[in-house]
Every structure is written in structure tokens, then in C-alpha cells.
């Protein structure tokens, strides 16, 4: 089997198995529903469909099912044949187009669909899908929502900088000779000063270290870098806290816009009294 066919076969088996697992199908339960819908299929068929590309006893390779069967399988799981064979990573052509249009990955589009269908919200979500659609609609169109997205991105960057800081000490160390660097680390706190009360303080002489110009320059670079690291750490922490505050503030602005009076009817289920229910039933009967 060519490399392309082999890759397609692996993808087919992986994705078909994944779709069955996601829907909690065993081969037996899958066969039952498949036969009810398409009128054919055996346990042996399913076993072969899940082992496309594998070698069998006579040395031959299990090939793909007929194209009609491939179409049936794709239809059964609500995906495209191209998705099953790895020609596209999008489950359906429609999702691919939506992803291209709004610029999101498939997981993002499916997450939105899960909300608007109510399926991913709660067990009875499908019965109030229209209300969930309205909530999402008014959230996305709130004037503060764009601010929230911008601030969320900035917050993510600030958190990243906090977790992956630039080390000025490391940068400074790379510019100093190794033998000088090791000595400079030891001497960072050494002083040579004249004190009115204690006289001359010479830590270098006391520790038998020759304070060469190169060593003093290295110590100065490391001390400056150490101060920069501390200052930057404080600044990073402050930026994270400020971003958290801004996000919370914008979040409450979105909520205020969300529950404006004109939006409320679309997001709530009306409470009817007995008289209203009778009128509604009569209207439905009249068509």
C-alpha cells in the first residue's frame, strides 16, 4: 500500500473509531442502528471497516469499503467522507466554510453551536435554545465585548511574561568571561568605601581578591541586572493585577448591557397564567 493510501487508511480507522467512541457505540449497538437506517451490514463488515489498511492471513491488505458504504458511514455520523479519509480536518463542508468566514478553529465553531443548540449548556438545553442564542447574540454584540477580548489578550500576555520572565542576570552573565563571572558572583556584595565611623572598609582586601577593572565592571553589570530583574518582577506582578481588575470591570459592563430591558424578553421564558395558556392553545389549534 502506498504511503498516501496507508496514511488515509490510518486516518480512516482512527476517526471512525473516535466517532463511535464519542457516541458510546460498541460494534453491536452501532451495527443495530446502522442496519435500521441503511438496511445492511454485518459484524464482520464493521470489523473490516475498523481495520482498513491492516494485513490479513493471506497477506492481503484490508481495503476501503465501497464508496456507497463510505457515504453511508459519513452520513450516519454527520461528517464528510473527506474527513474520514483525512483529506480535510473539518468534519463537514459547512463547518469548514463557517471557520473560514469567522476565522475560528473547528473546536471554537462547535463550541458556539453547542451553546446555540443548547446541547452543551444543560440536559434540557434544546428546549430553550432560542433563549441561549439570544444570550450569546447580546453578549457578542455588547459594545464592551470587544474591550473584553482586547483586555483578555493583554491579560494572557501579562500572565505569560510573569510565568516566562526575561532574566537580565542571564543576559549580563553571557557578556562576561566565565572565570571573571564566577568571581564576580562571589564579590557582588563586596565594598570599598571610606566610613566616618569605621574608617576604610575593603571587602576585597579582606578576602584576598584583586579588584581589577574587569572584575569591578562585571560586578557592576551583575548588580544593575539584579536590580532590573527585581524591578521587572514587581512591574510584571502589577500588570497582571491591573489586567485582572480591568477584566472584571469590563465583565460587569457586559452584564449591564446584556440585561437591558429590550433584550430581556428574548432571553427569558414568559410566565403564563391560566387565561393566557387557554388563548395560546386556541391560537395553535387555529393554525
C-alpha positions in Angstrom: 0.0 0.0 0.0 1.4 3.4 -1.0 2.3 5.9 1.8 -0.7 8.1 0.8 -3.1 5.2 1.0 -1.6 4.0 4.2 -2.0 7.4 5.8 -5.6 7.6 4.6 -6.3 4.2 6.0 -4.8 5.1 9.4 -6.8 8.3 9.5 -10.0 6.4 8.5 -9.6 3.8 11.3 -8.7 6.5 13.9 -11.6 8.8 13.0 -14.2 6.1 12.6 -13.2 4.6 15.9 -13.2 8.0 17.6 -16.7 8.8 16.3 -18.0 5.5 17.6 -16.4 6.1 21.0 -17.7 9.7 21.3 -21.2 8.3 20.8 -20.7 5.4 23.1 -21.2 2.7 20.4 -20.0 -0.8 20.7 -19.8 -2.7 17.4 -23.0 -4.4 18.3 -25.0 -1.3 19.1 -23.6 0.5 16.1 -24.5 -2.4 13.8 -28.1 -2.4 15.1 -28.6 1.3 14.3 -26.7 1.2 11.0 -28.8 -1.7 9.8 -32.0 0.0 10.8 -31.1 3.1 8.8 -29.4 1.6 5.7 -30.8 -2.0 5.7 -27.5 -3.9 5.6 -24.2 -4.6 7.3 -22.7 -7.4 9.4 -20.5 -7.7 12.4 -17.7 -8.8 10.0 -18.2 -5.6 7.9 -17.8 -3.4 10.9 -14.7 -5.3 12.0 -13.2 -4.7 8.5 -14.2 -1.1 8.4 -12.3 -0.5 11.6 -9.2 -2.3 10.3 -8.7 -0.7 6.9 -5.1 -1.0 5.9 -4.3 -4.0 8.1 -2.8 -7.2 6.8 -4.9 -10.3 6.9 -3.9 -14.0 6.9 -3.5 -14.4 3.2 -1.1 -11.4 3.1 -3.6 -9.1 1.5 -4.5 -5.7 2.9 -8.0 -4.8 4.0 -9.2 -2.1 1.6 -11.7 0.7 2.0 -15.4 -0.2 1.8 -17.4 0.7 -1.3 -17.9 4.4 -1.9 -21.7 3.9 -1.2 -20.8 2.5 2.2 -18.3 5.3 2.9 -21.1 7.8 2.1 -23.5 5.9 4.5 -20.9 5.9 7.3 -20.2 9.6 6.8 -24.0 10.4 6.7 -24.5 8.2 9.8 -22.1 10.3 11.9 -22.9 13.6 10.3 -19.4 14.1 8.8 -17.9 14.1 5.3 -16.1 11.3 3.6 -13.2 13.6 3.2 -13.0 14.0 7.0 -12.9 10.2 7.5 -10.2 9.7 4.9 -8.1 12.7 6.2 -8.5 14.9 3.1 -9.7 17.6 5.4 -9.6 18.1 9.2 -13.1 19.7 9.2 -15.9 17.3 10.0 -18.3 18.9 7.4 -18.0 21.2 4.5 -20.4 23.6 6.2 -18.2 23.8 9.3 -15.1 24.4 7.1 -16.8 27.4 5.4 -18.0 28.8 8.7 -14.5 28.5 10.1 -13.1 30.3 7.1 -15.7 33.0 7.4 -15.4 33.9 11.1 -11.7 32.9 11.4 -12.1 30.4 14.2 -10.8 26.8 14.5 -13.4 24.0 14.3 -13.4 23.5 18.1 -14.5 27.1 18.5 -17.3 26.9 16.0 -18.5 23.6 17.5 -18.5 25.2 20.9 -20.7 28.1 19.6 -23.0 25.6 18.0 -23.2 23.7 21.3 -24.4 26.8 23.0 -26.9 27.9 20.4 -28.4 24.4 20.2 -28.5 24.2 24.0 -26.8 20.8 23.9 -23.6 21.8 25.7 -25.4 24.0 28.3 -27.6 21.5 30.2 -29.6 18.4 29.7 -32.8 20.2 28.7 -31.0 23.0 26.8 -32.5 22.1 23.4 -35.9 23.3 24.7 -34.7 26.8 25.4 -32.1 27.0 22.5 -33.6 30.3 21.3 -33.0 31.9 24.6 -29.4 30.7 24.7 -29.0 32.1 21.2 -30.2 35.5 22.3 -27.8 35.5 25.3 -24.9 34.7 23.1 -26.1 37.3 20.5 -26.4 40.1 23.0 -23.1 39.2 24.6 -21.2 39.2 21.4 -22.7 42.5 20.2 -22.3 44.3 23.5 -20.1 47.4 23.0 -17.9 46.3 25.9 -17.3 42.8 24.4 -14.6 44.0 22.1 -12.9 45.7 25.0 -13.1 42.4 26.9 -11.4 40.5 24.1 -8.7 43.0 23.8 -8.1 43.1 27.6 -8.2 39.3 27.8 -5.4 39.0 25.2 -3.4 41.6 27.1 -4.0 39.7 30.3 -2.8 36.5 28.7 0.4 38.2 27.6 1.0 39.6 31.1 0.5 36.2 32.7 2.8 34.7 30.1 5.5 37.3 30.9 5.0 36.6 34.6 5.5 32.9 34.1 8.3 33.2 31.5 10.3 36.2 32.6 13.3 37.6 30.8 16.4 37.3 33.1 18.6 40.3 33.0 21.1 38.4 35.1 21.4 35.7 32.5 21.8 38.3 29.7 24.5 40.1 31.7 26.3 36.8 32.5 26.6 35.9 28.8 28.7 39.1 28.2 31.3 38.2 31.0 34.2 35.8 30.8 33.5 32.6 32.6 36.4 32.9 35.1 35.6 36.5 35.8 31.9 35.7 36.1 32.4 33.1 38.9 34.5 35.5 40.9 32.1 38.4 40.2 29.2 36.4 41.7 31.2 35.9 44.9 32.1 39.6 45.1 28.7 41.2 44.2 28.3 42.4 47.8 31.9 43.4 48.4 32.5 47.1 49.1 35.5 49.5 49.1 34.3 52.6 51.0 35.5 55.2 53.5 33.3 55.4 56.5 33.5 58.2 59.0 32.8 55.9 62.0 34.6 52.7 60.9 37.2 54.0 58.6 38.1 52.2 55.4 36.0 49.2 54.5 37.7 47.0 52.0 36.0 43.7 51.5 38.2 42.8 48.5 41.4 43.1 50.6 39.9 41.2 53.5 39.1 38.3 51.1 42.4 38.4 49.2 40.7 39.4 45.9 42.4 41.7 43.4 39.7 44.3 42.3 40.8 44.6 38.7 38.9 46.9 36.3 37.4 43.9 34.5 36.1 42.4 37.8 34.7 45.7 39.0 32.9 46.2 35.7 31.5 42.7 35.8 30.2 43.2 39.4 28.6 46.5 38.3 26.8 44.8 35.4 25.5 42.0 37.6 24.3 44.4 40.3 22.5 46.5 37.7 21.0 43.4 36.2 19.8 42.1 39.6 18.1 45.4 40.3 16.5 45.3 36.8 15.2 41.8 37.5 13.6 42.8 40.8 12.1 45.9 39.2 10.7 44.0 36.3 9.3 41.3 38.6 7.4 44.0 40.5 6.2 45.5 37.3 5.0 42.2 35.9 3.0 41.4 39.0 1.4 44.9 38.9 0.5 44.5 35.2 -1.2 41.1 35.9 -3.2 42.6 38.8 -4.2 45.6 36.8 -5.4 43.3 33.9 -7.4 41.2 36.3 -9.1 44.3 37.6 -9.8 45.7 34.1 -11.3 42.3 33.0 -13.6 42.2 36.0 -14.7 45.8 35.3 -15.5 45.1 31.7 -17.2 41.9 32.5 -19.7 43.7 34.7 -20.2 46.3 31.9 -21.1 43.5 29.5 -23.6 42.1 32.0 -25.2 45.5 32.3 -25.6 45.7 28.5 -26.9 42.1 28.4 -29.8 42.7 30.7 -31.1 45.9 29.1 -34.9 46.0 29.1 -35.3 45.5 25.4 -33.2 42.3 25.5 -34.9 40.6 28.4 -38.0 39.1 26.5 -35.7 37.3 24.1 -33.7 35.6 26.9 -36.5 34.6 29.2 -39.4 32.1 29.2 -42.6 34.0 29.7 -44.8 33.1 32.7 -48.4 32.5 31.7 -51.5 32.5 33.8 -54.3 30.0 33.0 -56.2 32.5 30.8 -53.1 33.2 28.7 -52.5 29.4 28.3 -56.0 28.9 27.0 -55.6 31.6 24.4 -52.3 30.2 23.3 -53.8 26.7 22.9 -56.7 28.1 20.9 -54.3 30.1 18.6 -52.3 26.9 18.0 -55.5 25.0 17.1 -56.5 27.7 14.6 -53.1 27.3 12.9 
